[in-house]
């Protein structure tokens, strides 16, 4: 069910920096699909923060940790009062699955319409 994005001459990306990705030949491509719009690839601040965190603890959110609660509090403080619950997931697929399950629970319907 997985397919490659390019029918002919697929790109072999070997590195990325900022908003650009580079192939094996050194060609530069503007990355518009890899969720880099916020800070870009290889951002020094993000690398330092990730390194500090991995030196302390590198796990997922199935275990309790104060940082999860503190982050949820900081995040919900920026949102309207009705949006006061956070669900932390690992990927867009998990987020979509959770959204579908929550909407089915809330509405009581199982039907879904999707558009390609």
NUDO-639254 format. One line per 8 residues: number of its first residue (from 0); for each residue y negated, x negated, z of C-alpha. Coordinates in steps of 0.05 Angstrom, whole numbers, plus 5000, padded with zeros to 4 digits. Layout:
BEGIN
NUM	Y:X:Z  ...
***
This chain:
BEGIN
0	5000:5000:5000  4954:4940:5002  4920:4917:4939  4878:4858:4920  4805:4874:4905  4804:4838:4838  4850:4855:4779  4834:4789:4744
8	4816:4721:4771  4819:4736:4846  4772:4697:4889  4801:4644:4935  4748:4640:4990  4754:4577:5033  4691:4579:5077  4629:4619:5093
16	4560:4608:5122  4505:4659:5135  4510:4714:5084  4548:4672:5034  4621:4658:5021  4645:4599:4979  4707:4593:4936  4752:4533:4925
24	4707:4508:4869  4643:4511:4911  4616:4574:4878  4571:4615:4924  4579:4691:4931  4535:4739:4970  4581:4774:5020  4567:4848:5020
32	4634:4874:5048  4656:4832:5107  4613:4862:5163  4566:4802:5163  4501:4840:5155  4483:4832:5229  4486:4756:5239  4524:4726:5181
40	4583:4678:5179  4585:4617:5225  4523:4637:5264  4512:4582:5316  4494:4630:5373  4557:4672:5361  4600:4609:5357  4573:4583:5423
48	4582:4651:5457  4653:4658:5430  4671:4588:5451  4645:4600:5522  4685:4664:5527  4749:4633:5499  4742:4576:5550  4742:4628:5605
56	4789:4683:5579  4817:4702:5511  4852:4770:5515  4842:4841:5493  4815:4900:5531  4881:4925:5560  4866:4886:5624  4810:4901:5672
64	4750:4855:5671  4679:4863:5697  4650:4844:5629  4679:4907:5597  4644:4952:5648  4579:4913:5645  4579:4916:5569  4593:4991:5569
72	4535:5001:5618  4487:4960:5577  4508:4996:5513  4504:5067:5540  4436:5051:5571  4409:5047:5500  4439:5115:5479  4422:5188:5493
80	4451:5214:5558  4504:5255:5522  4533:5191:5493  4556:5162:5559  4628:5143:5545  4652:5080:5509  4718:5068:5476  4732:4996:5459
88	4779:4985:5400  4802:4925:5361  4787:4945:5289  4758:4996:5242  4827:5025:5233  4834:5036:5307  4765:5066:5310  4782:5114:5253
96	4847:5133:5287  4812:5146:5353  4757:5187:5319  4810:5230:5285  4849:5241:5350  4785:5258:5388  4761:5307:5336  4829:5341:5333
104	4830:5347:5409  4758:5374:5411  4765:5424:5353  4838:5442:5363  4851:5435:5288  4899:5387:5253  4872:5392:5182  4833:5334:5152
112	4795:5328:5086  4784:5258:5058  4745:5237:4997  4759:5176:4956
***
